[in-house]
Structures are given as structure tokens and as C-alpha cells.
Amino acid sequence: MTIYNAPVEDMLFLYEKLRDNKNYNEIERYKEVTTDLVKNILEEAAKINKNLILPLAKSGDENPTVLENGVVRTPPGYKEAYKKFIEDGWTSLSCDPKYGGQGMPKTVSAFFDEMISSSSLSFKLYSELTLGAYNCIHHHASDEIKNKYLPKMVEGKWSGTMCLTEPVCGTDLGMLKSKAIEQSDGTFKITGQKIFITSGDHDLTENIVHLVIARASDSPQGTKGISLFLVPKFIVNQDGSIGPRNGISTGSIETKMGIKGSATCVLNFDDATGYLIGPKNKGLSQMFTMMNLERIVVGIQGLGLSEIAYQNSLNYAKERKQGKSNNNKSKNGSADLIIEHADIRRTLLNMKSIIEGERALCFWLSQQTEVSLYHKDTKIKQDALDMVSLMTPVVKSLFSDMGMEITSDAMQIFGGYGYTKDQGIEQLYRDNRITPIYEGTNSVQAIDLVFRKLVNKNGDIIDKYISMIKSDLDKNSDELKPFIKTLKIYVDKLSSFSNWMKDKIENSRDDANAASNDYLRVLGYVSVGYAWLKVLGVCYKEYSSNKDFYEDKIQTASFYFNRVLPRIDSHYLSATTGSRYIMDFKFN
Amino acid sequence: MTIYNAPVEDMLFLYEKLRDNKNYNEIERYKEVTTDLVKNILEEAAKINKNLILPLAKSGDENPTVLENGVVRTPPGYKEAYKKFIEDGWTSLSCDPKYGGQGMPKTVSAFFDEMISSSSLSFKLYSELTLGAYNCIHHHASDEIKNKYLPKMVEGKWSGTMCLTEPVCGTDLGMLKSKAIEQSDGTFKITGQKIFITSGDHDLTENIVHLVIARASDSPQGTKGISLFLVPKFIVNQDGSIGPRNGISTGSIETKMGIKGSATCVLNFDDATGYLIGPKNKGLSQMFTMMNLERIVVGIQGLGLSEIAYQNSLNYAKERKQGKSNNNKSKNGSADLIIEHADIRRTLLNMKSIIEGERALCFWLSQQTEVSLYHKDTKIKQDALDMVSLMTPVVKSLFSDMGMEITSDAMQIFGGYGYTKDQGIEQLYRDNRITPIYEGTNSVQAIDLVFRKLVNKNGDIIDKYISMIKSDLDKNSDELKPFIKTLKIYVDKLSSFSNWMKDKIENSRDDANAASNDYLRVLGYVSVGYAWLKVLGVCYKEYSSNKDFYEDKIQTASFYFNRVLPRIDSHYLSATTGSRYIMDFKFN
């Protein structure tokens, strides 16, 4: 059985000391979200995660969701836990008070996302997609629809889904086949098959609000003919009560490597009644409002699973005795705790330095996200949105990939025990393995980054980002000097790589495509390094006020700068060799 | 359902063109093993793997081995397949003709090991450990024991195990608690618990020959008091027939992440009759005869799983259409096969270049192994053994880690489908995940490499190895020049890293320990590059005789030199930053 204690201290440190974005601090609605309030929330969240949600992880893995007589049943304990979960208001944390939400910013809700990802990713997914659907409806739907659906979704009594993928199209949504036929009353009849629908059906909520992309009969082919529809499992009556069943059935549920407590459904829409959200043929961009926020959350899932893997590894390393360390003092040859071995310590610090750096980066990104949504100044909003767009594929891919590295290293620390089901470690590894795949595979993220995010209609975004880092590097303080020196080397490499990339995007797109994963990693490692630098600034400034905590941070950062940043060299060297020898190859 | 076609052409290429070790070619017993004979064997092996063994993979995963009323039952189909498998003589391939074996060298049997690892690792493990036990008995036991046990093991009617691990000791066998009490007839009574025993019990063979390490009552503590015993499941009568059941019971079998068709047992020995193998208190070194060969085979398992992952990825990439490539010519915007995308091609070539390089390295190592076992000249034998010892941890760790990378990349190519059970891809990933753990975790391999293999009583082994590569690099041919130039850079880095390492082993063992995994990787990548260089030599020399095949090789090698070798830079930079900041860290 795994242990988990939410890293509240680190989260509060970020909330208190790193909430340094001037624009974020100007947002009126968040001025009353004090550190004390956040402390209370995080402490309650820590409790519910440890006591209520963590035990669901094993239950869901051992008793996967099943489809019986057309009905999807969640694993034992999920229903009771979900009831308590929504009673305590956790689904409403970041939602608009207008619809019953608590109005917390992402600087807080992202911490909660991390905690629940650590405790049980499968359980999390039931409310996560609700929030995704909530965001999309909140942004794009009419007031009538908002008033009808959002309060129940905020309350958690109804859940939500995103129905995009079909058998022939995942990445390439232009190929979708689902049809929408307009009716005389302005509603649509939706017909088609959707696959890989997370929480597509289950027994936790009274209704499920599907957001479905489909092609109206008079719409063009390709991505320009995609519209977005709200298609509820049960029709909702005028008074908000539940009406008859809509034309949606669950064809099957997937048997998967992990997240077995989550229902991944094949949904068949058969003349199901749907309501158009926003303008016709603009469905894809509306869906992407939701997808982009969702992609960041997938990154946070990787972070959460990394954290619990680290905690269990550390715990085991302090219990298990095996072999003598180089500094073994015992005369009778008795074994040391494995935490005394340099290689085990290296592995643990690698985990820790990546996790804490990622958390700091994510906190920076949460502030940017809020600015992009709620700042009064349009220009400031847009600039923040550009940063969020740039960083979304990075956080999604880097954090999910690091999640694999870290859960894998945890298995290595546990040795043979890590490979058996008893310890729960191999489950973390299997559960995390979906994160580099869903919401667009990590290669798709890398291509999105390279071809759409570096430069857009607002200008050279990557250049703005690099300039911002460089100007911070110039604000030199003596203690930071060695860190700044190292980071400077890698920012320069990122800069060269970016210039190479911009040239290739214009002149040799295959070179750019083949280098995209490496480029994403380089940008990611530099960004985490930059986040660490901000943390270090606080550490040295406030050192005397909390010496142990800051010393721990400084040493963890040292690891990151010494041993993680140099990964950049290989990516850069390897990727810039071009792609001629790749494109010319004749695969048999 | 996965596909698999054994890469016979590549194997025969190696056997015919790369069997270039002068000392190997002097071994009398293998002079008649012609390419034609090997071709026949490999073609038959390819058939049995495709038709008989491949289907067992899914069966074993879906119906794991169970323990019922103290009896272990293998998955459906295993018994029938095993019967056919031994009838056709596959267990005897590399065994001594004196005991009924076919006497094939490892240059042939390693190919068979690869094939069966591709087809079904779980099924393979039932005969693999028999061969391990066979080797150990063959080297260390008396003629009486050999005559009694080996013929049945060679025939496959009896199987074997290695019983090392106990709850408190895996890596650190000095801590073992199992006891052996000598009886008046010279036999021993063995008592203790052994865990993680692969094929510890099952229903495929008439008897199971356990090789057990235990401590005799008058032996010292620690590793110097460990003896090796043969402990059969059923006592064997004087005439070779099966007698009464011995005092061994199966406590439980592990529920694991993968290789679910393989029975991983807890075995309880309770006054079980055992026979001492070799001299008392020398058990560990005898066991290591077997362990070392076994570790190479674990590397080959990673190679085999990589190969099948590659074949299925390539197949899928040629079937799945998604998105437009940069060179899309279609006017109606229809999607391309994903193999047209640069990033997918890069991933496939990464797999292929690592796999074929590893196979070539392994073939080189097989020749060295045979020289180390059977050459007439003691000095030549010892030199070869030093190379085998050096390369054993490298092959075990690098190939198993690359197996993770390659099976993981295969999942990414399959996208969401890769995460579901239907395609069989996620199973490759789960099955391979044991290979970096068992037979000593990869970190243990790295420490073994650094502290025991670089320099030994015969001298500076790593220096001999690097000198050998350097002298080959100096035999410059024009076509090879660009490859040699790149490899030279990395051999020089390996050389500097080795010198750094030798200094740290003397002066700062924690630095060496913390750098050991990185060092293993660097040595591994250079060794695979060196193997590629030998392949390239043949390709250019014989180019006109088989243009397509050699062109394919040259381009695949180009990928390895351009995009894989540069991984070395980061490992070197990162590892040589020392360990002070790691050892000083205070873990809370």
C-alpha cells in the first residue's frame, strides 16, 4: 500500500513567496484569496486525499470499471467517496461563484489537481472532465445553456465529457465522420461513434453532459466544418429536472494498461439530441479552449504521480537495508540503509529536483493563465495568453515524460518488490503511462509547439520568452551567480536552437519536425531551471527566516543545475543533425 | 494481436560476415557449424516462434499462472507447446553432445534466445533457467551428478531454477539465512525461504532441479560462508527414476506487472535433501558462473522485445493514416500514412539503429564468450573472459533499458490503441519492465561494472578494450571516415570518463558510485557504435553484392552515429560534477 502526504509546505511556500506576477496581483477577484485561506483549503485537501481518495487507487486497479447490461459500474468505494467529495464542495473549487463555485484561482486549484493525481488518477478523471466541459460551456455557450447546466456540474451532481476521437481520427480531427442534422426547433440530431471517451458513462452522477464535435450536414469537409454540441445523457427538462434518456449508448469500455478505475468508453450516438454551442463550424477552436487547459492538467497529473512515487521511494530507502555503503562504519559487516548509497541518493534527488522545479514552473504558469483570462488590459491578457500557449505543450509533455522517468526510477529502488502488485509502485507507473498519450501524444504536443507556438500572429513569442529570462539573469545577485552562469549557458543553447528551428520551419520543415521532441525537452528543461532560479532568489533573500527549508531547496536546485540541465547538450547536438538521412530511408 | 517474423536475414548476415574473431575460428568443436546449417536452424526456429510460441504471449498475459491447492498451473496452451518445443529439441541447442545436446555455439543460440524473447518471454523463462542451472552443474558438479541430472535437463523433461533471493537479501547475498545441515551420508538438509524464484514450480516438467545457495552450519557469516546445493523437487532414485517428493513447497506466486505467464514463486525449503555442488563455501562464485551468462541473456530479452516492438510499430505506421506530412501531395487534403511524418520516421529509425547495433555487439560478445570457454590457450581464454566480464553488465543494462525506450516509443506510435490490451503493445512494455530489475538491477550492474570490471587482477581491462577500439579506428578506409571521425570523439570521451572513474574509485568512491549508471551508458553507446563500425566495414567492402541490404545498413548506422551517439555528451557532463552535493543532502 502506498503512502501519501500532500506537500502542503512546498505549495504554501510557492503561494506565499512566488506570487510575484504584477499583473496577476492586479486581478480584483483574487485579492481576498489570502495565504491563510489557502492554507486552510490545502490542509483540508491533504486530509481528504490521504484518507478518502488514496485508498481508491488500489480498489480501482484491482476491480476495474465494468460494463454490465449496458451500464457502467465504477469500482467499489467510488460512489461513496464521490458523494462525500462533492458534498465537501471539491468539484466547485475553481468555478464561478455565479454558478455556485468557490472562485479559487488556478494558483490554488492546480495544487488540488496535483494532490488528487497523486492519490488516485482514475478517480480524479471523473471530475476532471466535468471541469473541462464546464470551462468550455462557460466560455462559449448561451446564458440559457449556462444557467441550465452549469450549477449542477459545479455541484458535481452532473459530470462532463469531451467527445472528440473517432476510430479513424485522433490527432487529425478534420477526418471526423459524426454527423449533425439540424431540426426545425433549432436542435440537432447527432449520429456517430466516439472512442476513448474518458468518463463517457458511469454510475457516479445523475446525468452526463457530453461535449461532442460533429459535422453539420451543410458544413464543409476538413477542420473548418466542425461544430460543437452539448449532448446530455438524459434530456434536461425546462425546469432543470431529468427527462428521458437521449440516444447515446455505451458500445464497450476499454481494457487498459492502467487507470483501470476510469471508464474509457466507446459511445454510440444515434439520433441523439444535441444543442449547438457557439457559432457553427467553429467547434474546433471552442474545443481547444478546453483542451489547452486540460493539457496543462495532464502535465500536473504527471507531477502528482511523480510526487507520490518520490515519497514512497524515500520511505522505502529509509527502511530497506542492503549492501554496505562506501562510508560504512560497521565492523560486523552489517548492511546499510539503501539511502546511504550514492546512487540511490542521486536517484532520489533527481526525482525531487525535477518535481519541485516543475511545481514552481506550474505555479508561474497558473498566474499567467489567470492573467490571460481575467486581466482588464487586453494587451496584457494577450501577452499572458501567448506565454500560456507556448508553455502548454511543454508542461503537458515534459511533466508526463518525467512522470515516467520518476515512477520508473521508483520501481528500480523497490527492486523486485516494485514489479509486484503488492507495493502499489508498478501501478503508479502504469497509471502515469497514459499521460504521454492522451490529450494529444507528446509528439503531437512537440509539433504544436514548434509549428504553432514559437511564432504567431502576435509576433515572435519564443523570443519574448527568452528575452524575459535573459533580463532576469542580468539581475545578478552574488549568491545566485553560479546558478546564473550555468543557466546562461543553456539559455544560449535554447536561443541557438530556436533560431535553427525558425529557419527550418521556413526552409526545411522535415528537419523541424524531426527535431521537435528534442526542442520541447530543451525548452522544458530551461523553463524548469528558470523556475528554480526564481525559487533560489527567495531562498537566499529570506534564508535566515527558515534556514532548514531554504537550505534543502538550495541543495535540491544544485542537483538540478549540475545533473539535469546538462541533458540539454545531447538533445541539441542530436536534433540539429537534420533529417535528410531520415526522410531518404526506405522502410521495407 | 502482435506480429513477429524473426530477423533471420540480419542474423545470417552477422553469422556469415562478422564471424571474424580469429580465436573463435580456431575453436575445433565449432568448425563444422556452417552457415548452411545455421540457416536451417534459424529458419526452423523462426517457424516455431511465429506459429507455436507467439500465440502463448497473449494467453499467458490473460490467464496468468495460478497456484491451486499447492500446485502451480501454467497458462492454457503452455503444456502442449512445451511438449512440442522439447520434442523438437530446442532445449538442447547449445548443450554438450555428451549429455544429448546439439553443441551449438552461443553465436547461434543467442539468436534463438532473441527470437523466443520476442515471441513470449514468459514461456521462454521455463527453459531459460534450466539452461542456467545446466551451465552451473556442467561447470561445477561431479560426474555422478552430471550423469544423473544433465541428460533429462538437456532433453527438457526436467527443468531448473536458481534460488538466491530471500526476503532480507537480493543484491546483498551475504545476509542470507537459509541453512544447510550435513547428514551422515554426505547429503544436506536445507531449510529456509527463497523468493522471486522464476519457474520455481510449474506443471511443464516431471521434475525441477533447484540450485540453492545456503549456509552450512559450520560456515562463516557473510558471502564467504555460502555454499551451493542441488535440491530436486522429487528425489531422483539411483536408476534415474523419480522418487518421493522432497521437502519443498510453494508458499505463493507473485502477482506481477508483466511476464504473467511465468511463475515467480516463494519456495519454502523444509529439511529438503540437497547435494553439495563443488567445494563448500564457494557457492557464490559458482552461482556467478550461471548468473553472468544469465545476465547477458537478460540483455538479449530486451533486444528481443525491442525487435517485436519495432516490427509492430513499422507495420502500424504503414497502415494508419493521420495528418498531412510536410510533403503531402494530395489536393483534397486527405491524410498521409503516419510513416510519412518525419517524427515517426525518426522514432522508427531510432529503434532500428539501436536494435541492429545491439545485435551486432551481442554477436561479437558471443564469439568472445566461446573463446573464454573453449579456446586451448589459457591466456587467450582469460583475455576473452575479461572482455565478457566487462561487457556483461553493459549488455544486461543497456539492452534492457533500450527495451523500455523502444517498447515505450512503440506505444506512442500506436497512440491510444497502444495503451489498450487489444493490440498487445502495452504487454511488450510491461513484460520488458522486469529486465532492468531481475538478475541484479541495472544500478547494481553499473556498480559491478565500475568497481569490479574496469580493472581486475589481470590488469586494466577497460584500457585494453579502448585500445582495441582505437586500433581499429586507425585502420581507416575512405568510406568509413565520417563514421570513424564521430566515433573517435566519443571514444575519447569514454577514455576521459574512464580515467576520471579510475581516479574516483581510488580517491572518492561516492563520486564513482553516483556516476556509475551514466558511465555504463557511455560505455554501452560506444560499444554499440563500435559494433556498427564493424558492420559498416563489411557493408562498404561487399556493397555491390547486395546493394539494398547494405544501403539499408549504412543509412541505419548513419542514424545511430548522428542521433544516438550524442547522448554520451550529457551523461559525461552530468556525471562528472561529483557527488558532494548529493552525499551532503539531508533527506527529511
Interface residues (C-beta under 8 A of the other chain):
Chain A: T165 V168 C169 G170 T171 D172 G174 M175 I195 F196 Q221 G222 E254 T255 K256 M257 G258 L314 A317 K318 K321 Q322 G323 N326 N327 G333 A335 I339 H341 A342 D343 I344 R345 R346 T347 L348 L349 M404 S408 M411 Q412 G415 G416 G418 Y419 T420 K421 D422 E426 Y429 R430 R433 I434 P436 I437 Y438 T441 N442 S443 A446 I447 R509 D510 D511 N513 A514 S516 N517 D552 Q555 T556 S558 F559 N562 R563 V564 P566 R567 I568 D569 S570 H571 L573 S574 A575 T577 S579 Y581 I582 M583 D584 F585 K586 F587 N588
Chain B: T165 V168 C169 G170 T171 D172 G174 M175 I195 F196 Q221 G222 E254 T255 K256 M257 G258 L314 A317 K318 K321 Q322 G323 N326 N327 G333 A335 I339 H341 A342 D343 I344 R345 R346 T347 L348 L349 M404 S408 M411 Q412 G415 G416 G418 Y419 T420 K421 D422 E426 Y429 R430 R433 I434 P436 I437 Y438 T441 N442 S443 A446 I447 R509 D510 D511 N513 A514 S516 N517 D552 Q555 T556 S558 F559 N562 R563 V564 P566 R567 I568 D569 S570 H571 L573 S574 A575 T577 S579 Y581 I582 M583 D584 F585 K586 F587 N588
